[in-house]
Amino acid sequence: MSELTRSRRSGTTAGSAGRRAALWRLAPWTRAPLLGLRQPAAVVAVVVTTAILACALASAPLFLSSARSAALQQQLAPQCAEAGWRTTGGSLSDLAGRSPEQVAADADVLRRGWAAQGRESRRVLLVDRSLGVSGNQQSGMLVRSPTGEAVSQPATLLWRPDVPGHVEVLDSTPGPGVWLPASYATAADAAVGEEITLSGVPVPVTGIYTDLFETDPGAYWCDWDDLFLNRASSDVPPPALALATDEATFSRVAVGAGFLTVFEQVPTDAASLTAARTRELLDEADRALVAATAAPPPTWTGGGVDDRLAAALDGGQRIESGLRGPVVPVAVAGALLALVLVAAAGSFWADRRAAEVRLLAARGVGPVPLAGKAALELGLPALAGAALGWAGSRLLIAALGPADDLDPSATTAAAWAGVAAFVVGLGAAAVVAGLRARSTAERPLGHGPHWPARVPWELALLGAAAWCWVLLQDRDAVVSEGGVAQVNGLLVAFPLLATAGAAVLLGRLLTALLPRLRRWAGRRSPAVFLAVNRLAAARLATATLLVAVTLPVAVLGYTATLTTSSRATLDAKVGVQIGAARAVTSVSRFAPPPAVPAVGTYVVRYAGSAAVEGRRTDVQVLAVDPGTFAGTAFWDDSFADEPLTDLAAALDGPAVDGRVPVVAAGLPAGDPDLRLGRLPVPAEVVARARVLPGDRGAGPVVLVAADRLPEVQRTAGAAPVAEIWTNGPAGPAIDALVDAGGRVSRQIEPGLVQTNANFLGITWTFGYLSALAVFVGVIAVGGLLLYLEARSRSRVSGYVMARRMGLARTAHLRSLGAELAGVAVAGLVLGNVLAAAAVTLVYRRLDVDLLRPPTPLLDLPEAAVASGAVVVLAVAALAALYAQRAADRADPATVLRQDA
């Protein structure tokens, strides 16, 4: 108080109204910025609370940018690498009469456009006329064998850099020419060194390679697999894929064909793309196309830019837009909680400076100058806290966000959020400090709490939650916009409001029972008595601490359960649709390969129908091998009342009145009047399931043992598709299929199914809520420290007096542990009960895809709940040790003198 003494001696009186303007030049205010640093506890409280506030505000724009980048990247990840490249393409026609050199010069049109942008592109040339109506490329070049006979199957011609280096070579010779797939070389009776005719142009055969559909072609061919895979439901293969060894050979053939397609590609690392960077790349591709076609060659017939990158960008923006609805209110709610903690830090400052505050108030200093003094003392800690909060949000998103690639605009917004946190947080702390300081000086001793503290404001939260629930009844909990699944904001607002309101109400009710608990504790050990007595003596602080523990536990339990459940549901939907981890399909007929049991299971899918309630409905009929099916197919115990092994065993059971036993989902027990196409199949549904693996449609699914089916002729119209399901890599499954004489039509991978469904926004929404729960937990820890510091004087004085009365140190430590552990355990129980109630009301409505089975699954996050309990109890134990250490370090004489 030397500053006040010097002020009094200089004749400056704080209560002199005429000289009030000089107040800010007095020592208590001029020295305030450095004076505040002498209060380590207050400094730490302001730094931590302001950092939490800044982190809450800055995390929202960073998270949204991170989610937008991750959505973009994850949509591109399951696709071929070229989906994320900048690609321009175009067509040249009417090439008859032009020399190969002129054709090569014409094909340079797109490369010149990229060169104008300072980019070096990679070229792909293709002679490929058109697609057939079934999806296969049926119109290619006419090919004649070395003997001049026309080959029945047409061919396409492709050139890429180092294309011969990415096939399985069977025979080759140096020199320019074309390479033929082995099956086509056999059909054309062509060997290396002989000459075939492509579109009237004689070309030497300089290589023969294994058909790509008989191998695992790898990433080089990923974007061009439609040139050799038969994706249609027929046995008509696509044109044979001939490979030109050099551009000159390709240009000669293109002149004969009169047509070619050219692509120019600039590789991009799609794994690190952001939305802003993607827009720049797309703009650059547009400029390259414009520059290329500013003076097009006479053969140019039009071109464009590959739109897959733009489509992924649009999908990412839609996901980000859907996240904005729930994320922004959640961030605001977290910021408001943090702001309360910052305000509490201002109140803590007033308590720590109570003696000086009373003296200043006695000399006529009002709340505004006191708030200004608090702002000056807390300014530097608040500034440091805001900076730490901004840095913490950046590190938090880098560690826990969907992606670490952020747009510059997001980092700028986060920086401004840090500035806002500093200004708002310091202002709130200063205002509360001023009001608290004035109240401390003027409030009579023994005065009870004001009437606002008695009003159950939490009922307003519960009313708002009920209103959100009513609105949600008439709306979809999960909506789809542009093919992107998004969480309705009401599904986020309802449980948060309900949980917060219920936590405060239960905290108020439970702490109202503390006086009765105190009477019970009077007959217990000294440790229990002291713990209960301290809790009952400060019911408001106890209720606040109880709510601070309950809220993060409840929010974490709710969000962790919904996050794990939605992921489990998504995995189940993907597993059911594919049938196993992955599948390799073929529309060509082949016998069950003997190598299948080593890699998975063999399934033949038929289009069938059955009689349901007097009318026929389409069904999916899967002819399976009961011996290998149950060990490979995806299964969850919720799919049926019996395990899959029992269902598969039922397929080998005895016939029912001459009818084949089948297992069905979506059909009643009994005779379903089953047909495969137009072929009647006497069948009896002997077992039923709610969901069966391999369900790729909206109709019922039927499992039948393949060896018990009659022969299904082509004329039956059953559209058979052979599949090998495997839980391992695709390579062995492809080898088994090819060895059995089949041709690979497609590979079905989980990543592609998940990307097509666009469920990313759902898991990220609840992931952000889980981060909020952790964030609220940090707030709770900060509140616990403030709780201990604010009551340290009364606790220490009580400890000193109790020690004089013979209380052992270990007994006091046990009392601290009982006090804090009691609140922690109560908060854990209440939080988990509230989380369970919220999950029960909500999870059934969180169906990420109504078209794909199964319905939402409930997956309890035992690890998250257990870890949360361990953390809460550990924090309580550490806080008890900290409080005991502070009490042990106190000087008894000083404590008793201060209380006197």
Secondary structure, 3 states (H helix, E strand, C coil): CHHHHHHHHCCCCCCCHHHHHHHHHCHHHHCHHHHHHHCHHHHHHHHHHHHHHHHHHHHHHHHHHHHHHHHHHHHHCCCCHHHHCEEEEEEEECCCCCCHHHHHHHHCHHHHHHHHCCCCCEEEEEECCECCCCCCCCECECEECCCCCECCCCEEEEECCCHHHHCCEEEECCCCCEEEEHHHHHHCCCCCCCEEEECCEEEEEEEEECCHHHCCCCHHHHHHHHHCCCCCCCCCCCCEEEEECCHHHHHHHHHHHCEEEEEEEECCCHHHCCHHHHHHHHHHHHHHHHHHCCCCCCCEEEEEECCHHHHHHHHHHHHHHHHHHHHHHHHHHHHHHHHHHHHHHHHHHHHHCHHHHHHHHHCCCCHHHHHHHHHHHHHHHHHHHHHHHHHHHHHHHHHHCCCCCCCHHHHHHHHHHHHHHHHHHHHHHHHHHHHHHHHHHHCCCCCCCCHHHHCCCHHHHHHHHHHHHHHHHCCCCEEEECCEEEECHHHHHHHHHHHHHHHHHHHHHHHHCHHHHHHHHCCCCHHHHHHHHHHHHCHHHHHHHHHHHHHHHHHHHHHHHHHHHHHHHHHHHHHHHHCCCEEEEECCCCCCCCCHHHHEEEEEEEEEEEEECCEEEEEEEEEECHHHHHHHCCCCHHHCCCCHHHHHHHCCCCCECCEEEEEEECCCCECCCEEECCEEECEEEEEECCCCCCCCCCCCEEEEEHHHCCCCCHHHCCCCEEEEEECCCHHHHHHHHHHCCCCCCEEECHHHHHHHHCCHHHHHHHHHHHHHHHHHHHHHHHHHHHHHHHCHHHHHHHHHHHHHCCCCHHHHHHHHHHHHHHHHHHHHHHHHHHHHHHHHHHHHHCCCCCCCCCCCCCCCCHHHHHHHHHHHHHHHHHHHHHHHHHHHHCCHHHHHHHHC
